[in-house]
């Protein structure tokens, strides 16, 4: 395995950005034989961190290097700040197009990554789970699969926010308006995962979805609601609910299961 930290100039982010890359160029250090390594092209998982995290979170707090090596996957882990991986054209912040388009183009130019949709997945936890669902659905021609763990599916909560009512325990109202746009215009927009899921299903290019959440997680109700919505509209998906809270103890259980699920495509 090779682990690299890469800095490059991002047009979408208008500045130098960092990402961590795991490349299965030789057998994993934890033992075992990867499914594919050395020359590539490798299937690739773009893996997003949560709120207040950075591109090192997964590397430092999980066994992602071993999981990737054992399965022969490249993993690309970018920085997303705290912007929910959404574009904000009013202020020139394009986090959505960064992870959904530019980062894919740049990493494919740098490394021997597969360009096939079926070999290209996006995943994440919490805020990154929301980013994976939203951008996986928005850039459905690029991503064939989505792994979403304990996703911050808070669009309905944000849509109901007002300046008088404020935000929530995580941030004030101004943060959510800055990040998601006008709350009153959120539902039914291209920032609304339910709207995008229904749209992709109608168009016939819906990515596969692995949706997981701990049953004691404070976001379990929101994830269950999204699971139920997908069932209502006939969107086939994998629902993985087990005992757990909002932490890496649960995500370290769910991630390898999700990565095994990727191979079932």
C-alpha positions in Angstrom: 0.0 0.0 0.0 1.0 3.6 -0.6 -0.3 6.5 1.4 0.2 10.0 -0.1 -0.7 13.5 0.9 -1.2 15.6 -2.2 -1.5 19.4 -2.5 -2.7 20.9 -5.8 -4.3 24.1 -7.0 -8.1 23.8 -7.1 -10.1 25.9 -9.5 -13.3 25.1 -7.7 -11.9 26.1 -4.3 -9.7 28.9 -5.7 -6.6 27.9 -3.8 -4.3 25.0 -2.9 -6.1 22.1 -1.4 -5.0 18.8 0.3 -6.2 15.3 0.0 -4.9 11.9 1.2 -4.7 9.0 -1.3 -4.4 5.3 -0.5 -3.2 3.3 -3.5 -3.1 -0.5 -3.6 0.2 -0.8 -5.3 1.3 -3.9 -3.2 -0.1 -6.3 -0.6 -1.6 -4.6 2.5 0.5 -4.4 5.6 -2.1 -6.2 7.7 -1.7 -9.3 5.5 -4.0 -10.9 3.0 -4.0 -10.6 -0.8 -5.8 -7.7 -2.4 -8.1 -8.4 -5.2 -6.1 -6.2 -7.6 -2.9 -4.2 -7.2 0.2 -3.0 -9.0 -0.8 -1.7 -12.4 -4.5 -0.7 -12.0 -6.8 0.8 -13.2 -8.1 0.6 -9.7 -11.7 1.0 -8.5 -11.9 4.1 -6.4 -13.8 5.3 -3.3 -13.9 9.1 -2.7 -14.3 9.2 1.1 -15.6 12.3 2.9 -15.0 13.3 6.5 -17.5 14.8 9.0 -18.1 18.2 10.5 -14.9 19.7 12.0 -12.8 17.0 10.4 -10.2 17.0 7.7 -8.5 14.7 5.1 -6.6 12.7 7.8 -9.6 11.6 9.9 -10.2 8.3 8.2 -6.6 7.4 8.0 -6.0 8.2 11.7 -9.2 6.8 13.2 -10.0 3.8 11.1 -8.4 0.8 9.4 -9.2 2.2 5.9 -5.7 1.5 4.6 -6.0 -2.3 5.4 -9.6 -2.4 4.1 -8.7 -0.8 0.9 -5.7 -3.0 0.4 -7.5 -6.2 1.1 -10.1 -5.3 -1.5 -7.9 -3.7 -4.1 -9.5 -0.2 -4.0 -7.9 3.2 -4.2 -9.3 5.6 -1.6 -9.2 9.4 -2.0 -10.0 11.5 1.1 -10.3 15.3 0.5 -10.8 18.3 2.9 -14.3 19.6 2.9 -14.1 22.2 5.7 -17.6 22.5 7.3 -19.6 23.3 4.1 -21.6 20.0 3.7 -19.9 19.6 0.3 -22.2 22.0 -1.3 -21.7 24.8 -3.8 -22.2 28.4 -2.8 -21.9 30.5 -6.0 -22.8 33.8 -4.1 -19.4 33.7 -2.3 -17.4 31.5 -4.8 -17.2 28.4 -2.7 -17.7 25.3 -4.8 -17.3 22.3 -2.5 -19.8 20.2 -4.4 -18.2 20.5 -7.8 -14.8 20.1 -6.1 -15.6 16.6 -4.8 -18.0 15.6 -7.5 -16.1 16.7 -10.6 -12.7 18.4 -10.2 -11.2 16.0 -7.7 -12.3 13.0 -9.8 -10.7 14.6 -12.9 -7.5 15.5 -11.1 -7.0 12.1 -9.4 -7.7 10.2 -12.6 -5.0 12.3 -14.2 -2.5 11.6 -11.4 -3.1 7.9 -10.8 -4.2 4.8 -12.7 -7.8 4.9 -11.5 -10.7 3.3 -13.4 -12.9 5.7 -15.3 -15.8 3.3 -15.3 -18.9 4.5 -13.4 -19.4 1.0 -11.8 -15.9 1.3 -10.4 -16.3 4.8 -8.9 -18.0 5.3 -5.5 -18.4 8.1 -3.1 -18.9 7.7 0.7 -18.7 9.5 3.9 -19.8 9.8 7.5 -22.1 12.4 9.2 -21.7 15.6 7.2 -19.7 13.5 4.8 -22.5 11.1 4.5 -24.8 13.9 3.5 -22.1 15.0 1.0 -21.8 11.5 -0.4 -25.6 11.2 -0.9 -26.1 14.7 -2.4 -23.1 14.6 -4.7 -23.4 10.9 -5.6 -27.0 11.6 -6.7 -26.1 15.0 -8.3 -23.1 13.5 -10.2 -24.8 10.2 -11.0 -23.1 9.9 -14.3 -19.8 9.7 -12.4 -20.6 7.7 -9.3 -22.2 4.2 -9.5 -22.4 3.6 -5.8 -22.8 5.6 -2.5 -21.8 4.6 1.0 -23.6 6.8 3.5 -22.9 6.4 7.3 -24.8 8.2 10.0 -25.6 10.8 7.4 -26.5 14.4 8.5 -29.8 14.3 6.5 -31.0 17.5 8.1 -32.6 19.3 5.1 -36.1 19.3 6.6 -34.7 20.7 9.8 -32.8 23.4 8.0 -35.8 24.2 5.7 -37.9 25.0 8.9 -35.3 27.3 10.4 -36.0 31.0 10.8 -33.8 33.9 12.0 -36.0 34.2 15.0 -35.9 30.5 15.8 -32.1 30.2 15.3 -30.1 27.2 14.3 -29.4 24.1 16.4 -26.8 22.8 18.9 -24.2 22.6 16.1 -24.3 26.1 14.6 -26.4 29.3 14.4 -29.0 30.1 11.8 -26.5 32.2 9.8 -24.3 29.2 9.2 -27.1 27.1 7.8 -28.3 29.9 5.6 -24.8 30.5 4.4 -24.2 26.7 3.7 -27.6 25.5 2.3 -29.0 28.8 0.9 -32.4 30.2 1.8 -34.1 27.6 4.0 -37.5 28.2 2.4 -36.1 27.2 -1.0 -34.2 24.1 0.1 -36.8 21.4 -0.3 -37.2 20.3 -3.9 -33.9 21.9 -4.9 -30.7 20.2 -6.0 -29.5 20.3 -2.4 -32.4 18.1 -1.3 -31.4 14.3 -1.3 -35.1 13.2 -1.5 -35.7 15.4 -4.5 -32.5 14.1 -6.2 -33.2 10.5 -5.5 -36.7 10.7 -7.1 -35.2 12.5 -10.1 -32.4 10.0 -10.6 -34.9 7.1 -10.3 -37.1 8.7 -13.0 -34.1 9.2 -15.3 -33.0 5.6 -14.9 -29.4 6.4 -13.6 -29.8 6.0 -9.9 -26.6 5.1 -8.1 -26.6 2.1 -5.7 -26.9 3.3 -2.0 -25.6 1.6 1.1 -27.2 3.5 4.0 -26.1 2.7 7.6 -26.8 4.2 11.0 -26.4 3.3 14.6 -29.7 2.7 16.4 -28.7 5.0 19.3 -27.3 7.7 17.0 -28.9 11.1 17.4 -29.4 11.1 13.6 -31.1 7.7 13.5 -34.6 9.1 13.0 -33.4 11.2 10.0 -31.6 8.2 8.4 -34.6 6.0 9.0 -36.9 8.6 7.4 -34.6 8.6 4.3 -34.6 4.8 4.2 -38.4 4.8 4.4 -38.6 7.5 1.7 -36.5 5.4 -0.7 -38.7 2.4 -0.1 -41.8 4.6 -0.8 -40.5 5.7 -4.2 -39.2 2.2 -5.1 -35.5 3.1 -4.9 -33.7 -0.2 -4.1 -30.9 0.2 -1.5 -29.1 -1.5 1.3 -30.2 -0.5 4.9 -27.7 -1.5 7.6 -28.9 -0.6 11.1 -27.2 -2.0 14.2 -26.6 -0.9 17.8 -24.3 2.1 17.9 -23.9 5.8 18.4 -22.3 8.6 16.3 -18.7 7.6 16.5 -15.9 5.6 14.9 -16.7 2.5 16.9 -19.8 2.2 14.7 -18.3 3.5 11.5 -15.4 1.0 11.8 -18.0 -1.8 11.8 -20.1 -0.4 9.0 -17.3 0.7 6.6 -15.9 -2.7 5.7 -19.4 -4.1 5.3 -20.1 -1.2 2.9 -16.9 -1.9 1.0 -17.8 -5.6 0.6 -21.2 -4.4 -0.6 -19.4 -2.4 -3.3 -18.0 -5.6 -4.8 -21.5 -7.0 -5.3 -22.3 -4.6 -8.2 
